[in-house]
Amino acid sequence: RCDNSMDQCRRIDAGAVQSSPVKVLSSQLREARMIPGRSGRTVFAVKRQGVGTATPLLISVVWMQGTVLAVQQTGCISVTLLDETGTFTVTGVDSVPKGRPCPVQGKYVMVMGTIQSCSPEPVLHAVKMADLSENPVHGKMWRAEVEDLQQNLP
């Protein structure tokens, strides 16, 4: 659920926004709080994975991974992905640079993109997308990668 509370906005320094993509799970975005940033762009405060960190991550660009559940081709191409915590939608798939084709149902993919919304389901606009299906380790290690990164980010 996005929270537009101005009290929360005043307490979080939006200058600490991560500039590179941050690995997240869809459940983290569903619980994110939307915060207007200093430069006028919207950022999202997400609770870190793991124990012992109360400081939220402030993000606008994410790296997510999941299995393609559906491909929608009405106008521009969007896909519905499933990670181990739920589903999320990725728009603008047809505008990312073409590498190995991946918007195919059943493929395990990574996507980097900008957060468009977080509720009721996360929606990203794709900047990069790649097929990771050839190596099943990518899917098995994803949650551990997310937690490790988030525990080590300032």
C-alpha positions as CSV (number, residue, x, y, z in Angstrom):
1,R,0.0,0.0,0.0
2,C,1.4,3.4,-0.9
3,D,1.4,5.9,1.9
4,N,1.4,9.6,1.0
5,S,1.7,10.8,4.6
6,M,3.5,14.2,4.7
7,D,4.7,13.5,8.3
8,Q,6.7,10.5,7.0
9,C,8.0,12.6,4.1
10,R,9.5,15.2,6.5
11,R,11.2,12.5,8.6
12,I,13.0,10.8,5.7
13,D,15.9,12.5,3.9
14,A,15.1,12.0,0.2
15,G,18.7,13.0,-0.6
16,A,19.7,9.4,0.4
17,V,17.9,7.9,-2.6
18,Q,19.8,5.0,-4.2
19,S,20.8,6.0,-7.7
20,S,21.5,2.6,-9.2
21,P,18.9,-0.2,-9.4
22,V,18.2,-2.0,-6.1
23,K,17.3,-5.7,-6.0
24,V,13.8,-6.0,-4.4
25,L,11.0,-8.5,-4.1
26,S,7.4,-7.7,-5.2
27,S,6.1,-8.0,-1.6
28,Q,8.5,-5.1,-0.7
29,L,7.0,-2.8,-3.3
30,R,3.4,-3.7,-2.3
31,E,4.2,-2.4,1.2
32,A,6.2,0.6,0.0
33,R,5.5,4.2,1.0
34,M,5.5,6.8,-1.8
35,I,7.5,9.9,-0.9
36,P,7.9,13.1,-3.0
37,G,11.7,13.6,-3.5
38,R,13.5,16.9,-3.3
39,S,14.0,17.1,-7.1
40,G,10.3,16.6,-7.7
41,R,10.6,12.9,-8.6
42,T,8.7,10.3,-6.6
43,V,10.7,7.8,-4.6
44,F,9.6,4.8,-2.6
45,A,10.6,3.8,0.9
46,V,10.8,0.0,1.2
47,K,11.5,-2.1,4.3
48,R,14.8,-4.0,4.0
49,Q,14.9,-7.8,3.8
50,G,16.5,-9.5,6.7
51,V,16.8,-8.7,10.4
52,G,18.3,-5.7,12.3
53,T,17.8,-2.9,9.9
54,A,15.1,-0.3,10.6
55,T,16.3,2.3,8.1
56,P,14.2,2.0,4.9
57,L,15.7,2.0,1.4
58,L,14.7,4.9,-0.7
59,I,14.5,3.8,-4.3
60,S,13.0,4.7,-7.7
61,V,14.8,2.2,-9.9
62,V,14.7,-1.5,-9.2
63,W,16.1,-4.9,-10.3
64,M,13.6,-7.7,-10.1
65,Q,13.5,-11.3,-11.2
66,G,10.6,-13.7,-11.9
67,T,8.8,-16.1,-14.2
68,V,6.8,-14.8,-17.0
69,L,3.1,-15.7,-16.4
70,A,1.5,-13.7,-19.2
71,V,2.4,-11.5,-22.1
72,Q,-0.1,-8.7,-23.1
73,Q,0.3,-7.1,-26.6
74,T,-2.3,-4.4,-26.6
75,G,-0.5,-1.4,-28.1
76,C,2.8,-1.8,-26.3
77,I,4.0,-5.1,-24.8
78,S,3.7,-5.7,-21.1
79,V,4.3,-8.8,-19.0
80,T,3.1,-10.2,-15.7
81,L,5.9,-11.8,-13.7
82,L,5.8,-13.9,-10.6
83,D,8.6,-13.9,-8.0
84,E,8.4,-16.0,-4.8
85,T,6.4,-13.3,-3.0
86,G,3.8,-12.4,-5.7
87,T,3.1,-11.0,-9.1
88,F,4.1,-7.7,-10.7
89,T,3.6,-6.1,-14.1
90,V,6.3,-4.7,-16.4
91,T,5.3,-2.2,-19.1
92,G,7.4,-1.0,-22.1
93,V,9.0,-4.3,-22.8
94,D,8.9,-3.6,-26.5
95,S,11.1,-0.5,-26.0
96,V,14.1,-2.1,-24.2
97,P,17.2,-2.8,-26.3
98,K,16.8,-6.2,-28.0
99,G,19.2,-8.9,-26.7
100,R,18.1,-12.5,-26.2
101,P,14.2,-12.6,-26.5
102,C,12.5,-13.2,-23.2
103,P,8.9,-12.1,-23.0
104,V,7.8,-15.7,-23.4
105,Q,5.5,-17.4,-20.9
106,G,7.4,-19.7,-18.5
107,K,10.8,-18.0,-18.9
108,Y,12.7,-16.8,-15.8
109,V,13.8,-13.2,-16.5
110,M,15.4,-10.2,-14.8
111,V,14.1,-6.7,-15.3
112,M,15.5,-3.3,-14.4
113,G,13.0,-0.5,-14.4
114,T,11.5,2.5,-12.9
115,I,8.7,2.1,-10.4
116,Q,5.4,3.4,-11.8
117,S,3.2,2.3,-8.9
118,C,3.2,-0.1,-5.9
119,S,-0.4,-0.8,-5.2
120,P,-2.5,-2.9,-5.6
121,E,0.2,-4.6,-7.6
122,P,3.7,-3.3,-8.4
123,V,4.1,-1.8,-11.9
124,L,7.5,-1.1,-13.5
125,H,8.5,0.5,-16.7
126,A,11.3,-1.6,-18.2
127,V,14.7,-0.2,-19.0
128,K,16.4,-3.6,-19.4
129,M,15.2,-7.2,-19.6
130,A,17.2,-10.4,-20.0
131,D,16.4,-14.1,-20.0
132,L,18.0,-16.0,-17.1
133,S,16.3,-19.3,-17.8
134,E,19.4,-21.2,-18.9
135,N,20.8,-21.3,-15.3
136,P,18.4,-22.3,-12.6
137,V,20.8,-21.0,-9.9
138,H,19.5,-17.5,-10.7
139,G,16.1,-18.3,-9.3
140,K,17.2,-20.3,-6.4
141,M,19.6,-17.7,-5.1
142,W,17.4,-14.6,-5.8
143,R,16.0,-14.1,-2.3
144,A,19.5,-14.5,-0.7
145,E,20.9,-12.0,-3.2
146,V,18.2,-9.5,-2.4
147,E,18.7,-9.8,1.4
148,D,22.5,-9.7,1.2
149,L,22.5,-6.5,-0.9
150,Q,19.9,-4.8,1.3
151,Q,21.8,-5.6,4.5
152,N,24.9,-4.0,3.0
153,L,23.5,-0.9,1.4
154,P,23.9,2.3,3.5
